[in-house]
């Protein structure tokens, strides 16, 4: 638990150090103002029941800063002070709540960006992450819980500050009340221990259900045609519905376990107040000690939510322990990258050669490549299915990084540890297009940007890929929007857009892995002739 708290606090501090330290400073300040706010009720009630105790008090005469004519005016001054102090306390508390939310959200955002940068940018992702679907499930389901956990830890810190100030005040006012407070605290601890295993089991079940829901949602997004063709939409719907209902029930059950202690002890407090008032209603003891009794009950009333906060936040940490471990495992996988000295290879001038480069595919197939090509060549790779064409291209581009052997670029030798090329443009046969305009899919830029309207490079690519088969004219690529999987586009139209995207990135080597198989023969030939004509020095 301590390791979890320490790690999450570091994430919060790293996300925004100034905000983090402001929060640390404000927490004890709000604790003091809340305590003073409670104690400030004491002189008001005492003045109403027995004003001599206050007016004749030596310290009151010496230190009270305001002038007053009579008891009524003094009560007015004290009531105004009471209101100001408690409003100030609430304002600071409100500020702390906002800071907590900001730190928690910012730390989560930074963590997501950190992991996604390594997923999408860092070379070592393919080597490090074997089960990519598990990684995606962690990103989608577990990191979202980070915000809640960090907020819980910060709440524990803030509640601890208030509790310490409360405790010191109670020791000064009435030490006997500490026994009651400790008995309540002990009861919370016992209830937390009893619910510990249940919360752990809920955590594991939520993670498992979350993964299943993610996988089914991905299948719906990416396999919609299969759903329709195989007529299994109803089955997927029923499974997702079942997962969501289970997750909903688990969430309600978890909240019930976490919330129970607070309301249980509040009921006990109200019973205690009722019994006390009934026993001492007509006694002089109640009249003489009304102010002190009021403060003590106020402290008890404020302490119960504090203990509840401790218990609730500890339960949240426990319920998300499995998520924390998965996130930490993922971060650990990438930790070696910090010390990586692998440099990007951004160009080649003469040739690339494979020297006894081997790759084993799932202990079934062994491929060995001895191959050389020169800059500017146009090469066709042929072979039967499973003969290793795509595997070769994946090694060449660095997508597969667990090969053996040497790859030579311009007579400079590279192995698995140093090969990191960044000059390829790779077009696969099933392009991925995202929601947005055709322009945005090609350039990854905002289609409202005016500086692209007369872009010479983009116009040339429009002509090379004959995007007039997709839209009526050049201007329409800024207007026509497409959706994921692009059901309104043919396979050939998607491939034209995908090739345009790669050409726009100005690769040194263009790889087309059956990237024109959806085009008819004449269109395919014309597209290749256009590429060879406009990019005569490009290696293809």
C-alpha positions in Angstrom: 0.0 0.0 0.0 2.8 2.4 0.9 4.5 1.7 -2.4 1.3 2.5 -4.3 0.8 5.8 -2.4 4.5 6.8 -2.9 4.3 6.1 -6.7 1.1 7.9 -7.3 2.2 10.9 -5.2 5.3 11.1 -7.4 3.1 11.1 -10.5 1.0 14.0 -9.0 4.2 16.0 -8.1 5.7 15.5 -11.5 2.5 16.5 -13.3 2.6 20.1 -11.8 5.1 20.8 -9.0 3.8 24.4 -8.2 0.2 23.2 -7.9 1.3 20.1 -5.8 3.2 22.3 -3.3 0.4 24.9 -3.1 -1.9 22.0 -2.2 0.5 20.8 0.5 0.6 24.3 2.0 -3.2 24.9 1.9 -4.1 21.6 3.5 -2.9 22.5 7.1 -4.3 26.1 6.6 -7.8 24.7 5.9 -7.4 22.4 8.9 -6.7 25.3 11.2 -9.5 27.5 9.8 -12.0 24.6 10.1 -10.9 24.0 13.7 -11.1 27.7 14.6 -14.5 27.8 12.9 -15.8 25.0 15.3 -14.2 26.5 18.4 -15.6 30.0 17.6 -19.1 28.7 18.4 -18.0 28.3 22.1 -17.9 32.0 23.1 -21.2 32.7 21.4 -23.1 30.0 23.2 -21.3 30.9 26.5 -22.3 34.5 26.2 -25.9 33.4 25.7 -26.0 31.0 28.7 -23.4 32.6 31.1 -21.8 35.8 29.7 -19.6 36.4 32.9 -17.4 33.5 32.0 -16.3 35.3 28.8 -16.5 38.9 29.8 -14.5 38.5 33.0 -11.9 36.1 31.4 -8.4 37.6 31.8 -7.1 36.5 28.4 -10.3 37.7 26.7 -9.9 41.2 28.2 -6.3 41.3 27.2 -6.4 40.0 23.6 -9.8 40.6 22.2 -9.2 43.2 19.4 -12.6 44.9 19.1 -14.4 47.4 21.2 -18.0 46.7 22.3 -20.7 48.5 24.3 -22.6 45.6 25.7 -23.1 41.8 25.5 -25.5 42.1 22.6 -22.9 43.9 20.5 -20.2 41.5 21.5 -22.4 38.6 20.4 -22.9 40.4 17.0 -19.1 40.8 16.6 -18.5 37.1 17.5 -21.2 35.9 15.1 -19.8 38.0 12.2 -16.3 36.5 13.1 -17.8 33.0 13.1 -19.4 33.5 9.7 -16.2 35.0 8.2 -13.9 32.3 9.5 -16.2 29.5 8.3 -16.7 31.0 4.9 -12.9 31.5 4.5 -12.5 27.9 5.5 -15.0 26.8 2.9 -13.3 28.9 0.2 -9.9 27.4 0.9 -11.5 23.9 1.1 -13.1 24.5 -2.3 -9.7 25.6 -3.7 -8.1 22.4 -2.3 -10.9 20.2 -4.0 -10.2 21.9 -7.4 -6.4 21.5 -6.9 -6.9 17.8 -6.1 -9.0 17.3 -9.2 -6.4 19.2 -11.3 -3.4 17.2 -10.0 -5.3 13.9 -10.4 -6.4 14.7 -13.9 -3.1 16.1 -15.0 -1.1 13.1 -13.7 -3.5 10.7 -15.5 -3.2 12.7 -18.7 0.6 12.7 -18.5 0.7 9.0 -17.8 -1.6 8.3 -20.8 0.6 10.5 -23.0 3.8 8.8 -21.7 2.6 5.3 -22.4 1.0 6.2 -25.7 4.2 7.9 -26.9 6.0 4.6 -26.2 3.3 2.6 -27.9 3.2 4.8 -31.1 6.7 6.3 -31.3 9.3 4.3 -29.5 11.2 1.6 -31.4 11.3 -0.9 -28.6 7.6 -1.3 -28.3 7.5 -4.3 -30.7 10.3 -6.0 -28.7 8.9 -5.1 -25.2 5.2 -5.7 -25.6 4.4 -9.3 -26.6 0.6 -9.1 -25.9 -0.5 -5.9 -27.5 -4.2 -6.4 -26.7 -3.4 -6.6 -23.0 -1.4 -3.4 -23.3 -4.4 -1.7 -25.0 -6.7 -3.0 -22.3 -4.4 -1.5 -19.6 -4.4 1.9 -21.4 -8.1 1.9 -21.9 -9.4 0.5 -18.6 -6.7 0.8 -15.9 -5.1 4.2 -16.5 -8.5 5.9 -16.3 -8.6 4.9 -12.7 -5.4 6.7 -11.9 -7.2 10.0 -11.5 -9.5 8.6 -8.8 -6.7 7.0 -6.9 -4.5 10.1 -6.9 -7.5 12.2 -5.8 -8.0 9.6 -3.0 -4.4 9.9 -1.8 -4.5 13.7 -1.8 -7.8 13.5 0.2 -6.1 11.2 2.7 -3.3 13.8 3.2 -5.8 16.7 3.5 -8.0 14.7 6.0 -4.9 13.8 8.0 -4.0 17.5 8.4 -7.5 18.2 9.7 -7.6 15.2 12.0 -4.2 16.2 13.6 -5.4 19.7 14.3 -8.7 18.4 15.6 -6.9 16.0 17.9 -4.7 18.7 19.3 -7.7 20.9 19.9 -9.6 18.1 21.7 -6.7 17.3 23.9 -6.7 20.9 25.0 -10.5 21.2 25.5 -11.5 17.7 26.8 -9.0 14.8 26.7 -11.7 12.2 27.6 -13.3 12.7 24.1 -10.2 11.1 22.6 -11.3 7.7 23.9 -14.6 8.0 21.9 -12.7 9.1 18.8 -10.2 6.3 19.0 -13.1 3.8 19.6 -14.7 5.1 16.3 -11.3 4.9 14.5 -10.8 1.3 15.7 -14.3 0.3 14.5 -13.5 1.7 11.1 -10.3 -0.3 11.0 -12.2 -3.5 11.9 -14.8 -2.8 9.2 -12.1 -2.1 6.7 -10.3 -5.4 7.4 -13.6 -7.3 7.2 -14.3 -5.8 3.8 -10.7 -6.1 2.4 -11.0 -9.4 0.6 -14.4 -8.5 -0.9 -12.9 -5.3 -2.3 -9.9 -7.2 -3.7 -12.2 -9.7 -5.5 -14.3 -6.8 -6.9 -11.1 -5.3 -8.2 -10.1 -8.4 -10.1 -13.6 -8.9 -11.5 -13.8 -5.3 -12.7 -10.4 -5.6 -14.5 -11.5 -8.9 -16.2 -14.9 -7.5 -17.2 -13.2 -4.3 -18.5 -10.9 -6.3 -20.7 -13.7 -8.4 -22.2 -15.8 -5.2 -22.8 -12.8 -3.5 -24.6 -12.2 -6.6 -26.8 -15.9 -6.8 -27.8 -16.1 -3.1 -28.4 -13.0 -3.3 -30.7 -14.6 -6.2 -32.5 -17.7 -4.1 -33.1 -15.7 -1.1 -34.4 -13.2 -3.1 -36.6 -15.3 -6.1 -37.5 -18.7 -4.7 -38.3 -18.9 -6.4 -41.6 -18.2 -9.8 -40.0 -21.0 -9.1 -37.5 -23.5 -8.4 -40.3 -22.3 -11.2 -42.6 -22.2 -13.9 -39.8 -25.4 -12.6 -38.2 -23.9 -12.7 -34.8 -24.8 -9.1 -33.8 -27.4 -10.4 -31.3 -24.9 -12.7 -29.6 -22.3 -9.9 -29.3 -25.0 -7.5 -28.0 -26.1 -10.0 -25.4 -22.6 -10.6 -24.2 -21.8 -6.9 -24.0 -25.1 -6.3 -22.2 -24.2 -9.1 -19.7 -20.7 -7.7 -19.1 -22.1 -4.2 -18.5 -24.8 -5.4 -16.1 -22.2 -7.4 -14.1 -19.9 -4.3 -14.0 -22.8 -2.1 -12.9 -23.8 -4.5 -10.0 -20.2 -4.8 -8.9 -19.9 -1.0 -8.8 -23.1 -0.7 -6.7 -21.9 -3.4 -4.4 -18.5 -1.7 -4.0 -20.1 1.6 -3.2 -22.3 0.0 -0.6 -19.3 -1.6 1.1 -17.4 1.6 1.1 -20.2 3.9 2.2 -21.7 1.7 4.9 -19.4 2.8 7.8 -20.1 6.5 7.5 -23.9 6.2 7.8 -23.6 3.5 10.4 -21.5 5.8 12.7 -23.6 8.9 12.0 -26.7 6.9 13.2 -24.7 6.0 16.4 -23.7 9.7 16.9 -27.3 10.8 16.6 -28.4 8.2 19.1 -25.6 9.3 21.5 -26.8 13.0 21.2 -30.4 11.9 21.7 -29.6 9.8 24.8 -27.4 12.5 26.2 -30.0 15.3 25.8 -32.7 13.1 27.3 -30.6 12.3 30.4 -29.4 15.8 31.0 -32.3 17.9 29.7 -33.3 19.3 33.1 -29.9 19.4 34.8 -27.7 22.3 35.6 -24.8 20.4 34.1 -26.3 20.8 30.6 -26.8 24.6 31.1 -23.4 25.2 32.6 -21.5 23.2 30.0 -23.6 23.7 26.9 -20.9 25.5 24.9 -18.3 22.8 25.6 -20.7 20.0 24.9 -21.7 21.7 21.6 -18.1 21.9 20.5 -17.4 18.3 21.5 -20.3 17.0 19.5 -19.3 19.2 16.6 -15.8 17.7 16.7 -17.4 14.2 16.8 -19.7 15.1 13.9 -16.8 16.4 11.9 -14.6 13.4 12.8 -16.9 10.8 11.5 -16.6 12.1 7.8 -12.8 12.3 8.4 -12.7 8.6 9.4 -15.0 7.8 6.6 -12.6 9.6 4.2 -9.7 7.5 5.5 -11.7 4.3 5.1 -13.1 5.2 1.7 -9.9 6.3 0.2 -8.1 3.2 1.5 -10.8 1.1 0.0 -10.4 2.8 -3.3 -6.7 2.2 -3.2 -7.3 -1.4 -2.4 -10.0 -1.8 -5.1 -7.6 -0.4 -7.7 -4.5 -2.4 -6.5 -4.6 -4.7 -9.5 -4.8 -1.7 -11.9 -1.8 -0.1 -10.2 0.3 -3.3 -10.6 -0.6 -3.6 -14.3 0.3 0.1 -14.9 3.6 -0.3 -13.0 4.4 -3.5 -15.0 3.9 -1.6 -18.2 6.0 1.3 -17.0 8.8 -1.1 -16.0 8.8 -2.7 -19.4 9.7 0.7 -20.9 12.2 1.8 -18.2 15.1 0.4 -20.2 14.4 2.8 -23.0 15.6 5.8 -20.9 19.1 4.4 -21.2 18.8 3.4 -24.8 21.4 4.8 -27.1 19.8 3.7 -30.3 20.0 6.4 -33.0 17.5 6.8 -35.8 18.7 6.1 -39.4 17.1 8.8 -41.5 18.5 8.3 -45.0 20.5 6.1 -47.3 22.6 7.1 -50.3 23.7 3.9 -52.1 22.3 0.5 -51.1 20.8 -1.7 -48.4 21.9 -5.3 -48.0 20.7 -8.3 -45.9 23.6 -10.5 -44.8 22.3 -13.9 -43.5 19.3 -12.2 -41.8 17.2 -14.9 -40.2 13.8 -14.8 -38.5 11.9 -17.6 -36.8 8.1 -17.5 -36.9 6.5 -19.1 -33.8 8.9 -22.1 -34.0 7.2 -23.2 -37.2 9.0 -21.4 -40.0 12.6 -20.2 -40.4 13.3 -17.5 -42.9 16.8 -16.5 -44.1 17.4 -13.5 -46.3 20.4 -12.6 -48.4 19.4 -9.6 -50.6 20.7 -6.3 -51.9 19.1 -3.4 -53.6 20.3 0.0 -54.8 18.9 3.4 -54.4 16.3 4.3 -57.1 15.5 0.7 -58.1 12.0 -0.5 -58.7 11.6 -4.0 -57.4 8.8 -6.6 -57.5 8.8 -9.3 -54.8 7.0 -12.5 -55.8 6.3 -15.7 -54.0 3.6 -18.0 -52.7 1.6 -17.2 -49.6 3.7 -17.8 -46.5 7.0 -17.6 -48.4 8.2 -14.7 -46.3 7.6 -11.6 -48.4 5.8 -9.5 -45.7 8.1 -10.8 -43.0 11.0 -9.5 -45.1 9.4 -6.1 -45.4 8.6 -6.0 -41.7 12.2 -6.6 -40.9 13.4 -4.1 -43.4 11.2 -1.4 -42.0 12.0 -2.3 -38.4 8.5 -3.5 -37.5 10.0 -6.9 -36.6 13.1 -6.3 -34.4 13.9 -9.8 -33.1 15.9 -10.9 -36.2 19.4 -12.3 -36.3 22.1 -11.2 -38.7 23.4 -8.0 -40.2 21.6 -5.3 -42.3 24.1 -3.0 -44.1 23.1 0.5 -45.2 25.7 2.3 -47.3 28.3 -0.3 -46.1 27.5 0.5 -42.4 26.5 -2.6 -40.5 23.6 -2.8 -38.1 22.2 -5.6 -35.9 19.1 -6.0 -33.8 20.4 -3.5 -31.2 21.3 -0.7 -33.6 18.9 -1.0 -36.6 16.3 1.8 -36.3 15.4 3.1 -39.8 13.1 6.1 -40.2 12.9 6.6 -44.0 10.3 4.1 -45.1 6.8 4.7 -46.4 4.8 1.5 -45.9 1.4 1.0 -47.6 -0.5 -2.2 -46.6 -3.3 -3.7 -48.5 -6.0 -2.9 -45.9 -5.5 0.8 -45.1 -6.8 2.4 -41.9 -8.7 5.6 -42.4 -9.9 7.7 -39.4 -12.9 10.0 -39.0 -12.2 13.3 -40.7 -11.8 14.9 -44.1 -9.7 13.3 -46.9 -7.2 16.1 -46.5 -6.8 15.3 -42.8 -6.3 11.6 -43.5 -3.5 12.5 -46.0 -1.7 15.2 -44.1 -2.8 14.8 -40.4 -3.4 18.6 -40.5 -6.5 20.7 -39.8 -8.5 21.0 -43.0 -9.5 24.6 -42.1 -5.9 25.8 -42.5 -5.8 28.1 -45.5 -2.1 27.7 -46.2 -2.8 24.3 -47.7 -5.4 25.4 -50.3 -2.7 26.0 -52.9 -0.1 23.5 -51.7 1.9 22.4 -54.8 3.0 19.0 -53.2 -0.6 18.1 -52.3 -1.9 19.0 -55.7 0.8 16.8 -57.4 -0.1 13.9 -55.1 -3.8 14.4 -55.9 -3.0 14.0 -59.6 -0.5 11.1 -59.1 -3.0 9.0 -57.1 -5.9 10.2 -59.3 -8.0 11.2 -56.3 -10.6 12.5 -58.7 -11.8 8.9 -58.5 -12.7 9.7 -54.9 -13.9 13.3 -55.1 -15.0 15.6 -58.0 -12.1 18.1 -57.7 -9.1 19.1 -55.6 -11.1 21.5 -53.4 -13.4 18.6 -52.3 -10.6 16.8 -50.4 -10.9 19.6 -47.8 -14.7 19.1 -47.5 -15.5 15.4 -47.9 -15.5 13.6 -44.6 -15.1 9.9 -44.1 -15.7 7.6 -41.1 -13.7 4.7 -39.6 -13.8 1.7 -42.0 -15.2 4.2 -44.6 -18.2 2.1 -45.7 -19.0 4.7 -48.4 -15.6 4.2 -50.1 -14.6 1.3 -52.3 -11.4 -0.7 -51.6 -9.6 1.0 -54.4 -10.6 4.5 -53.2 -9.3 3.7 -49.8 -6.0 2.4 -51.2 -5.6 5.6 -53.3 -6.0 7.8 -50.2 -3.6 5.5 -48.2 -0.9 5.8 -51.0 -1.4 9.6 -51.1 -0.8 9.7 -47.3 2.5 7.9 -47.6 3.7 9.9 -50.6 2.9 13.1 -48.7 5.4 12.1 -46.0 8.2 12.1 -48.6 9.7 8.6 -47.9 13.1 7.6 -49.2 11.8 4.1 -49.9 8.2 3.4 -50.8 6.9 -0.1 -49.9 3.6 -1.3 -51.4 2.5 -4.6 -49.8 -0.3 -5.6 -52.2 -1.5 -2.0 -51.7 -3.1 -1.8 -55.1 -4.9 -5.2 -55.2 -8.3 -3.5 -55.0 -7.7 -1.6 -58.2 -8.3 -3.0 -61.7 -5.3 -3.7 -63.9 -5.4 -0.5 -65.9 -5.8 1.7 -62.8 -3.0 -0.1 -61.1 -0.6 0.3 -64.1 -1.5 3.9 -64.4 -0.9 4.6 -60.7 2.5 2.9 -60.8 3.5 4.8 -64.0 2.5 8.1 -62.3 4.7 7.3 -59.3 7.7 6.3 -61.5 7.2 9.4 -63.6 7.0 11.9 -60.8 9.5 10.2 -58.4 12.1 8.8 -60.8 14.8 8.6 -58.0 12.5 7.0 -55.4 13.2 3.4 -54.4 10.0 1.4 -54.7 
